[in-house]
Amino acid sequence: MSSNEKERNSHSRGHGPMRVSEKPKDFMGSIKKLMKSLSSFKILIFIALVLAALSSILSLIAPNKLSDLTDEITKGITINTSNMKELEEDLTKNISDIGNILGINLDEKMIYRVNSSGISSEDKIKFNDTLKSISSNQELILKYFSELPDSVLDIIIGDSTYNDIYISKEDKITTIRAFSDIDVDNKKFNGISSFPDSMKKALFPDTVIDGIEISTDDKVEFITLMAGSDSSSVNEMYKVMENLPISVQKVIGPKMDMDKIKSIAILLACLYIISAIFSYVEGLSMIKVANGYAKKLRSSISEKINKLPLKFFDHNLSGDILSRVTNDVDTIAQSLNNSLSTLVSSITLFIGSIIMMFVTNYIMAITAIVSSLIGFILMFIILNKSQRYFTARQRELGKLNGYIEEIYSGLNVVRSCNAKDETINEFDKLNDKLYDCNRKSQFLSGLMQPIMGFIGNFSYVAVCIVGALLVSKSVISFGVIVAFIMYVRLFTNPLSQIAQAMTSMQSTAAASERVFGLLEEVEMDSENDITKKLDKHKVKGNIEFKNVKFGYDRDKIIINDFTAKVKAGEKIAIVGPTGAGKTTMVNLLMKFYDINDGDILIDGTSIKELKRDNIHSLFTMVLQDTWLFNGTVKENIIYNQKNVSNKKVEEVCKVVGVDHFIKTLPNGYDSIISDNDSVSSGQRQLLTIARGMISDSPFLILDEATSNVDTRTEELVQKAMDKLMENKTSFIIAHRLSTIKNADLILVMKDGNIIEQGNHNELMKKNGFYANLYNSQFEKANN
């Protein structure tokens, strides 16, 4: 670990890590921020959501059309119960109205006439007894009349006309006698065949149903054959159908209207195709939104990271930050792609299916809704409990990623210190915490699917039972049941989808909270009002520290009243024990941190009057931990430098002494450098020195640049650095004091203060702190 890292870490331990993920959790607040940040995609989102809603509406229309199609197909394979019922009602109504046709009048005059007539006393007694029976049961009047003697019927019945048909007294009496074999309530009509023709025509005139004429004889034959039959029994009706008149068979027999079936089928196909197209376009739109927003979010995070002060990175694990840029952003993108439109379409289907169910049949609608209320209650209970576990899961994932990154980067140290067991134990602890959060969140969210599945199946059963009862009572058709089953599916499935979407939104809220927490971190002070700029080619190289005070915490000052003047071209070495403030001085010089008090001047210009980018362009840094990215050798050397020729690169590499090594690579300067390449620490350091020489900045910072190389390589690196330092004001942070003997000025720091300063010889003569440090290293080297 470099001194830079040690000093910063020593300060971060003082007040603990300031993790964005540990801020208070606010589900609705995070979702609102997410929706607000999507404003640039609002038109595309609006189109996608409208298409999702339209697709759902078309899905709601389809069951009604499927019901019509089912009914039409049913008509083609089953008896037309509607026409049969119409025909039966017409026939039974006329039979029930036969009293008016017969024209029987039993007023007081008629009763007196019978009793005063010359018929026998027995016939009169029979007549009066019949009157008493009729008074107690009017519905059986014709039944009682059929038992009267002819002498009585001859008096009370006369000739008449009904529907322009003449009916004689004799025909009426014959009809009354036939009623002994007729029972309207029990559908026993055998006696009708004995009716005279005049009565048959009066009771059952020719009629037209569905454009088909049914004659009187066909009606009589139909009602006679139907006598005692159960019209609700399909098998029994098919048996009777075989013997019915042709005209009646045409009216009540199966009819398949292929033109109508074809038109309904085409309409259904169009509905499903258009719905599928809407869904496809909506899916493409949301994919574009999700990918575009993820790209925008990553760009915002990248821009934000460049604006954050160095202390943010000191106090947050890089793995945790990486987790926010990758895992959390991906979670948000996936949720936008899957959950948002699903939520809209599911809500549309849910509300629409309720409306359509009530329009179809309110009894079954109530049955479905009541059976699903349990699912709603359980869903909200689970969502409420699972939120904190989803948030904790994202936090623990960030911690685990940070720890893995930390251990991987220092794997050699872990192995050399035999810290394998401790590392595994710590990893297991973090892994167990993540597992526990995952288990709890997934257990609760996993309950939703089976619960909603059970509720959905229970609703199917309940609706089918109620629907069967309603069909048996001829309240609805079979097609309505088919449509309603589809509506129940459209009602229950959205419940599961809403539950899944809400579960996904829980993860999204937790991820959004972490991402927006990062984006809302306090940035470095704005430099928009700074206009002054130094040209690195015109800078002389003078630097002055004036009474500089600084502390990572304002109440804990670690650099106190530091003052020093550095002339152009001088080599300034900064030495001291760990935590003395060596690297902190460089961080202040580079404006990575703002000083608490005092000032730093570059050629007489305060760094407060210069932008950070301008200051950074004036410095070249060569650090202990070399950084090479995955690219060609040339790209690594000319990093961020424009218009650098190949000749210039080769000249610099020859001066540094790395040209020979580069030419041994398979593709020379165009060879790709990656983490897996066997490039030694010394070679990497020489490449970074070449990079620094290419930048040609007036100031140079060397931070423990030779600490990771062996003695032989150190000589090569030292020679290269000497070349690099020519005509530059150089600041050298060194642990090996032997490397800074030729420095123009050595600043000896302890506890943030310069306790000694001078060149090597002067400091050795003082026999002070520096001399003790140097002698102790010299003794160790000899030993």
PyMOL commands that set and color helices and strands:
alter all, ss='L'
color gray80, all
select helices_A, chain A and resi 3-15+20-22+27-37+39-77+81-96+98-102+108-115+121-136+138-145+150-156+169-181+190-194+197-203+216-225+234-241+246-252+258-307+310-314+318-360+362-409+411-416+420-472+478-519+582-589+607-609+612-617+633-637+646-656+659-663+668-670+681-695+711-725+737-740+760-766+769-782
alter helices_A, ss='H'
color red, helices_A
select strands_A, chain A and resi 160-162+165-167+182-183+188-189+207-209+212-214+543-550+559-566+571-575+597-602+605-606+619-623+631-632+672-673+699-703+729-733+745-750+753-758
alter strands_A, ss='S'
color yellow, strands_A
deselect
rebuild
show_as cartoon
